[in-house]
Amino acid sequence: MRRYLTTPIYYVSDVPHLGHAYTTIVADALARFHRMRGEDTRYLTGTDDHGQKIERMAAAHNQAPKQYADGIAAAYQKTWQALHIGNDDFIRTTDPDHEAVVQELWVIWEKNGDVYLGDYEGWYCVNCEQYYTEKELAEGNRCPVHGKPVEKVKERTVFFRLSAYQKRLQSFYDGVLAKTGRPFIEPMIRMNEVRAFVDAGLHDFAASRTNFTWGIPVPGHPGHVIYVWLDALTNYYSATRRQTLKGFWDDDVEIVHLMGKEITRFHAVYWPAMLMSAGLRPPSRIVAHGWWTVDGEKMSKTLGNVVDPNRLAEDVGADAFRYFVLREVPLGADGDFSHEALITRYNAELANDLGNLVNRTLGMVWKYLPDGIVKRPQAIQSPFKMDGKAADHMELAQPSRALEAIWSDVRTGNAYIDQRGPWKQSGDDRIETLWNVLELSRVVGNRVAAFMPERAVKLLAQLGITKAPYWADWGDYQEDYRVQRPEALFPRIDEDKKKALLAKWAPKATNAPAPPPAPESNTVEYSDFAKLDLRVGQIVSAERIPKKDKLLKLTIDIGEKRQVVAGIAESYTPESLLGRKVIFVANLKPAKIGGVLSEGMILAAGEGSALSLSALDKDCAPGTRVK
Ligand code: MSP
């Protein structure tokens, strides 16, 4: 069977952390497993470069959005390399071929009558890049996912006719269950959530944005950019128009999207509807995992407890980190990350169980058979009662259970050595014991390659195996073992090293007083506020900027003349502004906006065509300080 696995494409707002690494590692383990079973498998990951969040983040770093996105996308690619991620392609939504496909789909939706122009008003969370209804908001008009304040936005938008897809989606979900015996979204609890959402009735959603520009232009609607989620979701399909993934959107391909539980609605409702509208097949399945906390807390910069996968990979090895996250939580459940638990599992399961199995076996081979050759017995027969369920668990996207099954075999091997006691045996009996354990180690070494690709190859090399890992079974090795000298695969972390590591990994904010729980505090010191040079400014000239619908070029008198570009053209005509007094930020770093130099900023409230300029209650001379 041909398979196509994907992760979400990650926002380039910040560098990758444990949560992003988790999705990517899970998908990688599944992709490797299927490849090792001989299935033609492709694995895609990438970055989500567009949207208001990125535009703002770039501005905060004084960079152009693309420049900022390039830096973070590179950090993602570097991290995935360090974590031994074997993706076949890396897509970015700023890739021109992707942009072209998104516009191509848009044109089809429009032709099919699924997009139409209208007005939208609602609460927008820039962090989620999503509108919320009043009912969905947390107390104090905050985002239900991040707890951050949402923004009231009113804008002219192009709608996507999602309401027309309720019945089709319902019967699609029913069809997947009937045909495969598995729900479209796993685990079932996430399917139930989505199903309830769809059953409650679907509303058309805003598919374009007009109050910023960092996105793919909507064909035929100047001033509109395509809503970032439509742009992003399309990556899964647009990548299959490339050489490496060609044909992987065909009907026979098992297409599986992996993701965290918070974004299933987009993938299970919007995305299939978008595909149906374009006459394209929907994905086969969605697998949703839970969220990681760290020592019981939500990961946050304020707490200083954001787990950097690069650092852990450097300190304990990428494969040990992969093993830990894959083994620690059953996929689908929320999990808690603790550095202490990482070290405990490392020592018990990697250094002891697996490391020792190989180490002591090879040690005995060299002790009793000085040429390092263990002859294959005439008639081989497995003395082991092996678990044998690992593959079934992987088929069901349950890596933690698969690892449990493999480790049960590892323990079986260790118990067998203890029970047979090769040190008490001699001749063919001893050779048989050693060959049997080597064979079990070979099976394990091969299978763990899906989870720990680099260590597995090292393990197999010590057994004298250079063939690429595959999903091996006991007894399918026809030769004598010619082993190498043992070398610790997972050197034990002793108490001193453990202390040193835990101190190094401790959250940075530990000495500071406990920060307030989320939502994060937005307060600033007065000294920060005082850094702003706010002045009364009088608008002495105003004109439109050619081809920029939202921008006006103003001259502001603050005792001296300043040229300013302001995004207020949808709310104010140039003539209406002459002579007005506004509050002006005089010490803002000059920047080019729409290609024109802007030396400051005037203050206004609201968005788009509903802007309201700041004003002064009494007459003040231009240049008067506002404080
Ligand atoms: N750009 C969108 C996805 C578009 S896909 C068409 C996005 N990006 S993201 O950068 O926020 O990354 C989302 C992925 O990171 C999800 O799989 C999400 O679950 C994962 N995680 C982010 N923080 C997480 C945890 N604390 N724990 C586990 N995974 C979480 O959403």
Boltz pocket constraint, residues with backbone or C-beta under 6 A from the ligand:
constraints:
  - pocket:
      binder: B
      contacts: [[A, 7], [A, 8], [A, 9], [A, 10], [A, 11], [A, 12], [A, 18], [A, 19], [A, 20], [A, 22], [A, 23], [A, 48], [A, 229], [A, 232], [A, 233], [A, 234], [A, 258], [A, 259], [A, 260], [A, 261], [A, 262], [A, 263], [A, 289], [A, 290], [A, 291], [A, 292], [A, 293], [A, 299]]
      max_distance: 6.0
